[in-house]
Amino acid sequence: MSKTLRITLKKSMIGRPEKHRRVLHSLGLRKLNKTVVLKETPPVRGMIRKVSHMLQVQERPNETE
């Protein structure tokens, strides 16, 4: 059973390195307090780890199963 992650951008991208901005855009986070729901995969976990200081992450069991 795979989990889903609810990821919310809690800190602004202003003044952050370009690398961090690209990671946030690839996660689908473009505005402050925006929330996305993604499946838990190793690439997504790696991206979250890079910018974890700017995010709020909640783990949830997959609702479709």
C-alpha positions in Angstrom: 0.0 0.0 0.0 1.6 3.2 -1.1 1.3 6.5 0.8 0.5 9.9 -0.4 2.2 13.1 0.8 0.5 16.4 1.3 3.1 19.1 0.8 2.6 22.7 1.6 5.0 25.6 0.8 5.4 27.5 4.1 8.3 29.9 3.4 8.9 32.3 0.5 11.2 31.5 -2.4 12.5 35.1 -2.4 16.3 35.2 -1.8 16.6 31.4 -2.1 19.1 29.8 -4.5 18.0 29.0 -8.0 18.4 25.3 -7.3 15.8 25.5 -4.5 13.4 27.3 -6.8 13.7 24.7 -9.5 13.0 21.9 -7.0 9.9 23.7 -5.7 8.6 24.3 -9.2 9.1 20.6 -10.1 7.1 19.7 -7.0 4.3 21.9 -8.3 4.7 24.6 -5.6 4.6 28.1 -7.1 2.9 30.2 -4.4 3.1 30.5 -0.7 0.7 28.2 1.2 0.0 26.2 -2.0 -0.6 22.5 -1.2 0.0 19.5 -3.6 -0.7 15.8 -3.1 1.9 13.5 -4.5 2.7 9.8 -4.2 5.6 8.9 -2.0 8.5 7.9 -4.3 12.3 8.1 -3.8 12.6 11.1 -6.2 9.9 13.0 -4.4 11.4 12.2 -1.0 14.8 13.5 -2.3 13.3 16.7 -3.5 11.6 17.2 -0.2 14.8 16.6 1.7 16.6 19.4 -0.3 14.0 22.1 0.7 12.6 20.6 3.9 13.2 23.8 5.8 10.6 25.5 3.5 7.9 22.8 3.5 5.3 21.2 5.7 4.8 17.5 4.9 2.0 15.3 6.0 2.0 11.5 5.3 -1.3 9.8 4.6 -2.3 6.3 3.6 -3.5 6.1 0.0 -7.3 7.0 -0.1 -8.0 5.0 -3.3 -7.1 1.6 -1.7 
